[in-house]
Amino acid sequence: MKEFERKQLLERVNREGATVGTQIPDRIEVQGEEIDLREFVFEIKRRDTIPSGERERVDQAKRNLRRERLERLQRIEDNEVSYDEGRRLAEDIVGIDRALNALEQLRAVDLEQEENRQNAADQKRWMSFLKKALGRDGGKGKRGGR
């Protein structure tokens, strides 16, 4: 591959907004394993949040995708491939970026756990208000049963 072609490919993958209009690849080899990337991303994205049981799976997938992106980018940077192979790698990189963007936008919240946390915080605020209102704040005032 010629130097200007390599620079073009590197500019393509590092360009701001490179993923705009780009499709997530149907299938891609990641760390030696063939995965249905588009199906995986849409399956997770349909849920709007990442359930606690799936969080580790999604985090691992993101780590693997980042590692795969870096390896493919390195092959272009080191000029180890032909221009045609470099173009395929660049398209894969942009597709991986698109998948990562979609996965990063998900909220990693367990809705039940978040609701419980909010209820506990509300109860704590309410009890604090009652103590102040009844003059039992900080050990001041009368002490009595509930």
VOPAGU-2260 file (C-alpha; in pm, 1 decimal, decimal comma):
REM VOPAGU-2260
SITE   aa  ch    i         X         Y         Z
SITE  MET   A    0       0,0       0,0       0,0
SITE  LYS   A    1     124,3     346,7     -82,1
SITE  GLU   A    2     184,5     595,1     198,1
SITE  PHE   A    3     -92,8     834,4      87,5
SITE  GLU   A    4    -340,7     542,8      72,2
SITE  ARG   A    5    -245,5     437,4     425,6
SITE  LYS   A    6    -290,6     795,1     547,8
SITE  GLN   A    7    -632,4     811,6     378,2
SITE  LEU   A    8    -746,2     496,7     554,9
SITE  LEU   A    9    -618,0     618,9     891,8
SITE  GLU   A   10    -793,7     952,0     839,6
SITE  ARG   A   11   -1113,9     764,9     755,1
SITE  VAL   A   12   -1120,2     564,7    1078,6
SITE  ASN   A   13   -1015,4     856,3    1300,8
SITE  ARG   A   14   -1246,9    1115,4    1146,7
SITE  GLU   A   15   -1502,0    1279,7    1375,3
SITE  GLY   A   16   -1841,0    1140,3    1279,5
SITE  ALA   A   17   -1691,2     847,9    1086,6
SITE  THR   A   18   -1971,7     622,9    1208,2
SITE  VAL   A   19   -2252,1     840,7    1072,6
SITE  GLY   A   20   -2446,8     634,7     820,2
SITE  THR   A   21   -2237,9     326,9     894,1
SITE  GLN   A   22   -2404,0      -7,1     961,9
SITE  ILE   A   23   -2299,5    -237,0    1241,4
SITE  PRO   A   24   -2147,9    -544,3    1072,2
SITE  ASP   A   25   -2371,6    -853,1    1070,2
SITE  ARG   A   26   -2089,0   -1087,1    1165,6
SITE  ILE   A   27   -1733,2   -1012,9    1265,3
SITE  GLU   A   28   -1441,7   -1209,5    1400,0
SITE  VAL   A   29   -1343,9   -1079,6    1742,3
SITE  GLN   A   30   -1049,1   -1229,5    1926,2
SITE  GLY   A   31   -1061,1   -1537,2    1704,1
SITE  GLU   A   32   -1433,3   -1596,0    1757,1
SITE  GLU   A   33   -1701,3   -1527,4    1497,2
SITE  ILE   A   34   -1990,0   -1330,7    1651,4
SITE  ASP   A   35   -2320,8   -1195,7    1524,3
SITE  LEU   A   36   -2236,8    -837,9    1618,5
SITE  ARG   A   37   -2547,6    -663,8    1487,2
SITE  GLU   A   38   -2780,1    -917,4    1651,6
SITE  PHE   A   39   -2590,9    -887,8    1983,5
SITE  VAL   A   40   -2606,1    -506,5    1984,7
SITE  PHE   A   41   -2975,8    -495,3    1893,4
SITE  GLU   A   42   -3061,0    -763,9    2150,0
SITE  ILE   A   43   -2896,3    -560,2    2425,6
SITE  LYS   A   44   -3023,2    -226,1    2295,5
SITE  ARG   A   45   -3387,0    -344,7    2290,4
SITE  ARG   A   46   -3379,0    -359,6    2667,6
SITE  ASP   A   47   -3287,2      10,2    2707,2
SITE  THR   A   48   -3089,7     -80,6    3019,8
SITE  ILE   A   49   -2836,1    -349,8    3092,1
SITE  PRO   A   50   -2972,0    -597,8    3346,9
SITE  SER   A   51   -2726,3    -683,0    3622,6
SITE  GLY   A   52   -2693,6   -1039,1    3491,6
SITE  GLU   A   53   -2590,3    -913,5    3147,7
SITE  ARG   A   54   -2359,2    -633,5    3261,7
SITE  GLU   A   55   -2045,1    -851,0    3270,9
SITE  ARG   A   56   -2124,0    -997,9    2928,0
SITE  VAL   A   57   -2166,5    -650,1    2776,8
SITE  ASP   A   58   -1853,8    -515,1    2947,1
SITE  GLN   A   59   -1651,5    -810,8    2818,1
SITE  ALA   A   60   -1788,7    -759,9    2466,7
SITE  LYS   A   61   -1690,4    -391,2    2476,9
SITE  ARG   A   62   -1337,2    -479,5    2594,4
SITE  ASN   A   63   -1301,3    -737,1    2317,2
SITE  LEU   A   64   -1431,5    -495,5    2054,4
SITE  ARG   A   65   -1188,1    -224,6    2166,1
SITE  ARG   A   66    -900,1    -472,8    2155,3
SITE  GLU   A   67   -1004,2    -592,7    1808,9
SITE  ARG   A   68   -1034,2    -233,6    1684,9
SITE  LEU   A   69    -684,5    -155,2    1809,0
SITE  GLU   A   70    -535,6    -467,0    1645,9
SITE  ARG   A   71    -695,4    -385,8    1310,6
SITE  LEU   A   72    -587,0     -22,8    1330,4
SITE  GLN   A   73    -232,6    -133,2    1414,1
SITE  ARG   A   74    -221,1    -349,3    1100,5
SITE  ILE   A   75    -305,4     -44,6     888,0
SITE  GLU   A   76     -64,7     182,8    1077,7
SITE  ASP   A   77     220,2     -67,6    1042,2
SITE  ASN   A   78     145,4    -103,2     668,0
SITE  GLU   A   79     117,3    -482,7     699,2
SITE  VAL   A   80    -164,9    -516,6     445,3
SITE  SER   A   81    -254,8    -437,6      86,9
SITE  TYR   A   82    -474,8    -137,8      11,4
SITE  ASP   A   83    -780,2    -360,3     -50,1
SITE  GLU   A   84    -728,2    -542,2     280,6
SITE  GLY   A   85    -671,5    -204,2     449,0
SITE  ARG   A   86   -1006,0     -79,4     313,3
SITE  ARG   A   87   -1181,0    -386,8     456,3
SITE  LEU   A   88   -1008,1    -333,4     790,5
SITE  ALA   A   89   -1106,4      34,4     791,1
SITE  GLU   A   90   -1470,4     -55,6     726,1
SITE  ASP   A   91   -1455,5    -312,7    1006,1
SITE  ILE   A   92   -1305,6     -53,0    1241,8
SITE  VAL   A   93   -1580,6     197,9    1167,0
SITE  GLY   A   94   -1843,3     -75,3    1213,7
SITE  ILE   A   95   -1686,4    -171,0    1547,5
SITE  ASP   A   96   -1692,2     196,3    1648,7
SITE  ARG   A   97   -2061,4     210,4    1559,4
SITE  ALA   A   98   -2133,0     -95,7    1774,9
SITE  LEU   A   99   -1930,1      47,8    2063,7
SITE  ASN   A  100   -2119,3     377,7    2040,8
SITE  ALA   A  101   -2450,2     192,2    2059,8
SITE  LEU   A  102   -2337,1     -13,9    2359,1
SITE  GLU   A  103   -2193,2     288,6    2540,9
SITE  GLN   A  104   -2526,2     472,6    2517,7
SITE  LEU   A  105   -2704,4     208,4    2723,8
SITE  ARG   A  106   -2775,3     276,9    3086,7
SITE  ALA   A  107   -2618,6      18,8    3314,7
SITE  VAL   A  108   -2893,9      36,5    3572,2
SITE  ASP   A  109   -3081,8    -233,5    3751,0
SITE  LEU   A  110   -3422,3     -66,9    3773,3
SITE  GLU   A  111   -3534,8    -258,2    4081,7
SITE  GLN   A  112   -3210,2    -180,9    4264,6
SITE  GLU   A  113   -3234,8     188,0    4166,0
SITE  GLU   A  114   -3596,1     203,4    4287,6
SITE  ASN   A  115   -3495,7      48,7    4621,0
SITE  ARG   A  116   -3211,6     297,5    4657,1
SITE  GLN   A  117   -3444,4     589,4    4588,3
SITE  ASN   A  118   -3705,9     458,3    4833,4
SITE  ALA   A  119   -3441,8     423,2    5106,3
SITE  ALA   A  120   -3318,1     777,9    5040,6
SITE  ASP   A  121   -3677,3     910,6    5050,2
SITE  GLN   A  122   -3743,4     732,8    5379,1
SITE  LYS   A  123   -3422,2     870,3    5528,9
SITE  ARG   A  124   -3515,9    1227,2    5425,9
SITE  TRP   A  125   -3867,2    1180,0    5566,0
SITE  MET   A  126   -3736,0    1050,8    5900,0
SITE  SER   A  127   -3492,1    1340,5    5921,9
SITE  PHE   A  128   -3775,2    1586,2    5854,8
SITE  LEU   A  129   -3995,7    1424,3    6120,7
SITE  LYS   A  130   -3717,5    1433,5    6380,1
SITE  LYS   A  131   -3661,7    1803,6    6316,7
SITE  ALA   A  132   -4032,3    1879,3    6314,7
SITE  LEU   A  133   -4085,8    1695,1    6643,7
SITE  GLY   A  134   -3780,0    1853,3    6804,0
SITE  ARG   A  135   -3585,7    1529,0    6830,1
SITE  ASP   A  136   -3294,6    1629,5    6611,2
SITE  GLY   A  137   -2946,6    1558,9    6741,3
SITE  GLY   A  138   -3051,3    1435,2    7083,9
SITE  LYS   A  139   -3225,9    1762,4    7170,7
SITE  GLY   A  140   -3579,0    1758,7    7301,5
SITE  LYS   A  141   -3776,3    1477,8    7453,0
SITE  ARG   A  142   -3712,1    1119,7    7371,6
SITE  GLY   A  143   -3999,5     887,3    7330,0
SITE  GLY   A  144   -4125,3     583,4    7150,0
SITE  ARG   A  145   -4266,0     584,2    6800,5
